[in-house]
Amino acid sequence: MSALVDQAEAALRAGRAAEACSLLERALAGGLDTRTQTEARSMFGLALLTTGAVEQALPHLQAAVTAEPGEAMFRYNLACGLERAGQMDAAVAEHREAVRLSGGMAPLKLALGNALVLAGHYAEAIAVLQPFVAGPNAAKAVIRNFAQCLHATGDMHGAIDQAQRIQPPDIAAADAQGRADALLLARLYQGAMYYPEATAIGEALVARDRGDGEAAALLAPLALWTDGPDAARVIIERALETNAGSPELMVQLLGYNDAVDDALLARIGSIAGSDAMPAPVRGELLLALAQYHDRAGDPDRAWELATQGNALVPTAEPRDWRGTLETHLQLYRDVPPVEVSVDATPHFYLCGAPRSGQSLVQSILAAAPQVASAGERGALLPHLLWRTAEIAGMVATQKAALYTELEQADRRGLTRLLGADAGLIVDKNPSNLAVAGSIARVHPHARFGASLRDPADVALSIYLRGFSSAYDYAADFGQILDHLDYMLDAIAAWEGEGLEILLLDHAALVADPAGQGARLFDWLGIAWNESYLAPENRTQPVPTFSAAQVRKPVGKGGSRGAAPYARHIEPFAAQIDALRAKQVRLLEQTG
């Protein structure tokens, strides 16, 4: 019977999975010694996986591990089965055991790295995959995964460096994978604000295939950020002529057009409600429809669509934001500031909540010639936020060395992005608030600010929009309010530690933009000019949901607010009132 097992192994290696299954069934029905039977069950499970019979495969794979828990390859085979079944955390655990039991065999470590990527454990995947991308002959698939990890953890420039390695030399002649690699690099360029480079790739992709909806969907926001919503709408409408069923294009169209044809609107709604469409895609469409109906003045329909859409979007495991804050408060007390030149370029970090006016403040600041806008960069987040527990466990010298290394690396990255002549660098990312003290230790000249807007308006605006899984609270209205409460407490905590944070009342800025603008610039030590408020002078690209709004006169571009949704948010009234009171106290205390 063992000969059948050998034949099955040969068949499986040759890609004849059905034949291998037949041979192994015969072998397992006969008399095999214990060891060979265990090996046959694991192999049978692997063969079943290859045929797509995942549920049938798992019991055999698990039985082999139960019989011989110390065999690395049995663990690996089970991990593959769990991956196919979508049980990613369990798969990662089995991959870890396979690596440990094998003494760190390279193929098993690579499999662990790929599983970590699939499971969304990007920071850990970087450490595992790093050795496999170091050489000039690294596999493209590994480089692709590594670039994805760097992007997900905020290292946009590192991701670009990797994606450039797999860029096809001729996009027009590229195959499907080459086209995907080109699109990846274009999206990375877009995120890093290298708009000409992103546009060039996007245009090449559209020239390759006029019906490439993803390429057109990439070009549309680039046109929005550089030329305004009308230019973006033209790109989308042209692309829809040859790619009428593209969900990406439909999302973009709903964002840039307030008068979508009724028939098209109905078709988009039908696609969004179809179980044949992947849940995340349906979620994006439903949220885009929610925003469209909000702008159209139909709050009941907008709320209904947003609730449906938020139930479908992927969500990450919630971060302990308050615990993270406490850790970085202690790090701020314990770690000395990095020694930098007195002439080092100062940073101004806007750390307020999403949808609360940070983009408007950033665009006004960026109108000043000596100010450089880094957009929503967040390059320090993967090294400070994602590594919070690791940093807390370091000895004092390790912490100091890390912060020094981060200062040098971040300075090089900013010089690469913005040049060396900026008088002030303004960056915007709400997640920076949790680690503001550590940022201040990395960049001792850094100062911080936050625009505070009515909590109900902010929460409603977030709820109507699709955010990435990094915003782990954004799909639940109550959790959004909880997060806003944490952010107010975080501002108070950092101020209590002596961190300089300028608080701007968004309502006051809208009511008196010249007065509030002068206050902001005076606090930063920059000469104020009222011309910075003019939309035509606020033309630096702002990659954000608010990109179109910040191009309008101050006070004319914002959303309608939460008032029309009073019936829907009434259950949260007490929490909203408490947030408003806390926010008023903060603004009064800081003047």
N, C-alpha and C positions, 0 to 999 in steps of 0.2 A: 504493500500500500504506500510505502514511502516513495516508491518510484512515481506514483501518481502525483505526489506533492511536488517532486522535482519537475515533472512535466508541466504541472500547473504554473510553477514559478517561471519556467521558460515561456509559456504562453502569455503570462501576464506581462513579462518584460517585452514581448513582441507586440503588445497591444491587443491581444486576443482575449479580452476580459471574459466574454461569455464562455469560451472554451475552458478558461481557467476555473470558472465557477463550476462547470460540469465535472471537471476532473476532481476538484476539491470536495464536492458533494459525495462523490463515489469514495474518495479516500476517507472522509470523516465517517461514512457509514460502515467502513470496514474496521479492521483492527490496527490501530496505530498506538505506538508507545506514547506515554504522557507528554513528553517533550515535543514529539513530532505532531501530536494532536493539537497542542497549544499553538505551535507555529502555523499549522494548517488553518486553524480558526482565525488567526490574525490575518493570514494571507487571503482567506475567503472573504473576510470583511473588507479588505482592500479591493478585491476584485469586484465585490458588490458595489462598492463606492464608484468604481470606474464605470459601471453600467448605469449608475444613477439611482440605485436602490439604497438610499441612505438609511432609511429606518430599518431595513432588514440587516444592514451591515453593522450597525452600532452594537447589538448584543454580542456578536462574534468578536468584535474588536475589544469590547469591555471584558469578555470572558477570558481572553488571552492575557490581558493585564492583570486580572484577578488571579489567574493561575501562576503567572510569573511577573510580579510587580517590579522586579529588578532588571527587566530586559528593556533596554532603551528603545529598540526598534518597535516593540509592541506599543510602548507609550507613544511613539511618533505616529504609528498607524492610527491609534485611537484619536490622537489630536487631529489628524486629517479628517477623520469621520465627524468629530465634533464641529470642526470648521464648516464642513459641508452642511451640517444640521443647523448652523447659525448659532451654536452655543459657544460664543467666542471666549468668554472668561474661562470656561472649563477647558477649552482647547489650549489656551495660553498656559494654563496650569500643567497640562500634560506635556506640552512642548518644553516647559522649564525642567520637568522631571527627566525628559529624554536627554536634554543637554547635560544635566547633572550626572545622570547615570553613565553617559558616554564619555565623561571626562572632557566635555567641551568640543565634541566633533564638529568641524566647520559646517558640514551640510545641515546638521541639526540646529546649530546656532543661527544659520541663515533662515531656516524654516521658522524658528522662534521669532526672529526679527520681522519676517513677513506677517506672521500671525499677530504680532503686536500692532502692526500697521492696520490690519483689518479690524482689530479690536479698538482702535482709536487711542492706544497707549503710545503716543508719538514720541514723547520725551525719552522713554525707555528704549523704544525702537531705534532711536538715533545712536545710542551707545552700543547696541548690538550690531547694527548694520555698518557702523563707521569703518571697521577693518575691511569690509567687503567692497567698499567703493574707493579705497585708497589708490589702487593701481590703475594704470592706463587701460587695462583690458577688463575692467569691471563689467559685469553683465548689465545690459541696459535696463532690464526689469528691476534690478536691485537699485540702480541709480534713480530710476523712476520713483520707487518707494521711498528712497532716502530724501529726494527732493520734496515729496509730499509731506514727510515728517518735519523737515525744516520749515516748510511753509506753515504747517499746522501749529508749530510752536513759536511762530513769529519771526523766524530768521529768514526774511524774504530774500536778502542778498545771497545768503548761502544756498537757498533753494534755486535761485537764478543761476548761480555758478554750476550747480549740478545739472539743471535742465539744459543748459547750453551744451553740455557734453553729448546729449542725445538728440539735439536739434537736427532735423533732416537738412542736408545741404541744398536740396531743391524741393521747396514746398509743392510746387506745381506737379512734380512727378512722384510725390510721396505716396506710400501706401496708407492704409487705414491707421496703422500704428504710428507711422511718421506724422500723419495729420494730427493725431491725438497728442503727440509729443510737442508739435509746434503750438498747438492750442494751449497746452500746459505752460510753455514758456511765455506765451503772450499774456496769459492770465497773471503770471508772476510779475511780468513787466508792468502790467496794469496796477497790481497791488503795490508795487514799489514806486509808482508814479513816473515810470519811464514811458510816457505816453507815446512819443514818436515810434519807439521800438515796438510797443504793443500794437499800435495802429498798422505799422508796416506788415507785421505777421498776419493780423486780422484781414487786411486787404488782400494779401497773398492767398489766404485760405478761401476768401470769397471768390477771387479770380479762379482758383482751382475748381470751385464748385459753388455756383451762384445760389444754390439751395442749401448751403451750409448754415443752418439756423444758429448753431452755437457760435460760429464766427461772427455772424451779424449781431447776435446778442452781446458779444464781447465789444464790438465796435460801437454799439449804441451808447452805453454809458461813457465811453471815451469821448464821443461826440458831445454828450451832455455836459461833461466836466470841462471840456475845452471850448465848445461852441454854443452850448445851450440846448434846451429841450426840443426846439424845432428841428435842429439838425439830427438829433437822435431819432425823432419820430419818422423822418424821411428814410433813414436807414432801415428801421423796423418795417415800415410799410412796403418798401421795395423787396425786402427779404421774404415777407409773407406771401408775395405774389408767386414765389417758387417753392415755398416751404410752409404751406398753409397750416400744417398740423404740428408745428414746432411749439412745445410748451414754453421753452425759453423765450421765444419771440412773443408769445401771447402775454407772458408776464411783463416783458418790456413795453409792449404796446399799451397795456393797461396803465402802466406807470407814466407814460408820456402823452396820453391822449384822453381828454375829458369828454369826448363825444364819439365813443366807439359805436359802430353800426349795431343795431339791435340784433340782427341775425348772427353777427359774429359774437356778440356778447352771449347770446343763448348757446352758441356752439362751444364757447370757452367754458360756460357753466356745465354743459353736458360732459365735456372731457374731464373737468375737475371732479365730477361726481361719479366717474367710471371706475369700477374696481379693477379694470384691466390696466389702469395707469398706476405706476409705483406710488406708494403713499407719500413720500417726500415731494414728488412732483405735484401731486394733487394738492398737498398742503401749500406749496408756493403759489399755485394758481388761485386757490381759495383766498389766500391772504392778499394777493394782488387784486382780486375782485372786491374784497372787503375795503381796501383803500379807495378803489374806484367808486364804490357806492357811498363811502364817507364823503368824498369830494362832491358827489352828486346830491348830497343832502338827504340820504336815506340811512339814518343811523341804525334802525332796527335790522335792516338787511345786512348792513356792514358788520354789526355785532354778531349776527348769526353766522355769517361767512367766516369771520375771524375765529370764532369758537370752533367751527368745523376744521379750519385750516390748522390751528394750533394743536388740535388733537392728532394731527397726522405728521407734523414735522419731527425730525429726529431730536432727541433730547439727551444731554450728557448727564452723567452722575453728578448731582449737585455738589459744588465745592462748599466747604465750610469757610465762608467768607469772613465771618467774625473771628474764627480761630486763626485764619491766615493773617488778619489784621493784628491780632494780639502778638503773633510771632514776630511780625515785622516791627511792631512798636518796640519789642525787646531788642531786636537787632539794631534798631536806630539808637537805642541807649548804649549798646555794647560795642558796636563797630565804629571806629573813628572814620572821619571823612577821608577820601582819597586826596593825596596831595596833588594839586593841579596848579598851573600857572595862573597868576592873577589876571592875565589877559585871556584866559580860556573863554570861549564863547558861552554866554549864559543860555540856559534853557528855561522855557516857560511851558509847564505841563498843564493842560486843561483836563481835569479829572472828573468833571461832573457827569451826571447820568446821561445815557443816550436820549436823544429827542428833547433836550432841555436847553438848547441854544448854544452849545459849544461850537458848532460849525460856524454860526454867525460871528461869534467872537473871533474865531480863528481867521475868518475871511477879512474882517476889519483890520486885525493886526497885520495880516499878510499884505495889505495894501500899502503899508509903509515900506519904503525901499530898503531899509536896513534889516527888515524882518524876513526870515525864510520859513516857510511852512513845510513841515515834514508830514503833513496829512495825518493819517491815523496809523502811525508807524508801529509803536509798541515793540521795538526790537529788544528791549530789556526784559520783557515779560517772560519769555521762555527760560531765562536764566535766573530770574528772581521769583516770579509768581509760581511757575511750574516746579521749581526746585526748593520751595520753601522749607519743607521738612529736612531735605538734605543739608541746606545751609545752616539750619538751626542745630544740626548735629555736628557741625565742623568745630574744630578748635579755633581760637582767636586768630592765629596766624593764617590759617586757611581762609577764613572769612575775609580778612584784610587783603590777602593775595587775590582772591576771586574778584572783589570789588575793584581793585586796581586793574586787573585784566579786563573787566567789563568796561571800565572807563576808556581804556585805550582802544578796545575793539569798537565801542560805540562811536567814539570820536572819528575813527577811520571811516566807519560806515556813513556817518553824517556828512563828512567831507566828500565822500564819493557821491552822495545823493545831492547835496546842496552846494558844494563848493566850499572854499575856505574863507570867504569874505563876509559871511553873515554876522550881523551885530547881535541878533537874537534869534534863537531857534524855537518855534512854537510847535508843540506836538499835542495830539489829542487822543486819549484813549481812556474810557471809564475804568478799565481794569487796573490802570496805574494807581488808582487811589489806595488799593489794599497794600501796595508796596511803596508808597510815596516816600517814606523815610529811607528805605534802602536806595531808591533813586537819588535822593538828596545826598546820601553818602557816596554814591558813585559819581554824581555831578554836584559838587558842593555849591556851585553858583546857581543851582536850579531854584526856581520859584514855582508856585503852584496856584491854580485858579479853578473856579467852578462856577458855572452859570446855574442858578437855581430857578426853576420854573414851577408853576403850580403842580403838585404831585399827581392830582387826578388827570390833568392834561398830559403829563409825561407818561403815566402808566397806560392811558388809553392809546397814546401814539405808539408806544412800544407794542402793545397788544395787537394792533392792527397790522404789524409788519413782521416779516420773517427775518429772524436773526440767526446767526450761526450758533452752533451748540456751545461755543465759548460763553454765550450769554445764557447760562443754564436756568435762568429764571423767567425768560422772556415769553414763554408759551402759556403762562398761568397768571391771571390778573392778580390774584392774592399774593403769589410769590413775587411779582413785580413790586407790589407795595412793600413787602417785607424787605426786598433788596434796596429800595429807596430809603427805608428806615435805617438799614445798615450803613448806607452811604452818608447819611446825615451824621450818624454816630461816628463814622470814620473821620469825617471832616473835623468834628469836635475833638476827637482823640488826637489827631495830628496837631491841631492848633494847641492843644494842651501840652504837647511835647515841644512846642516852640517853632513848629514848621510854619513858614510864611504861606498863607493861602488867601488869595483875594477872592471874595465871594461877590458875584454879580447877580443882581435881581433881574431876571429876564424881562419881567413886566416893566421895570424901571428903564431898562435899555430900550425897549420898544417905545415907551412913552417919551423918553428924553435921550435919544441916541447920541446927540452931541455932548451932553453933560456927562453921561456914563462913559462914553468913549474917551473923553478927556481925563476922567478919573482913572480909567484903566491904563492909559498911556503914561500918565503922571506917576502912577504906582510903579510902572516898569522903567521909568526914567527915559522915555522916548518922547520926542517932540510930537505933539498932536496937530493934526490938520483935518479939518472937518470934511475935506474932500475924500477922506478914506471911507466915508459912509456911502459914497456914490457907487451904485452897482457896477458902472463901467470901470471903476478903479479897483474893484474886488474881483479880479480875473484869475488869480492864481488857482489852479485846479484844486477842488475840494472833493476827494473821493468819499462820498457819504450819501445816505438817504436824502440829506438836505441840500444836495448839490444844486438843484434847480432853485430852491427857496432862497439860498444865500445870495443869488444873483439879482434878487429883487430888492426894491427899497426896503430899509429896515421897517419891520412891522407889517409888511405886505405879503410875506412869503410863508408864514407859519400855518399850522393846521387849525382846524375849527375848534379844537379843544374838546373837553369832556362834557360840557353842558348838555348837548343833545342826547347824551347817553345816560342821563340821570337815572332813568328807570333801571337800567342794566347794572349800574354800579352802586345802587342804593344799599345792597347788603354790605358794602365796604365803607359806608359813610363814616362810621366811628374811626376806623383806621385812617381814612383820608383826613379827617379833621385833626387827628393827633399829629399826623405828618405835617400838616399846614402849620400847626402851632409850633412844632419843633423847628421848622424851617424859619419861621418869623423870628424866633429867639436867636437862632444862629446869625441871621442877617443883622439883627439889632446889636448883638454882642460885638460883631466885627465892623460895624459902621458901614 
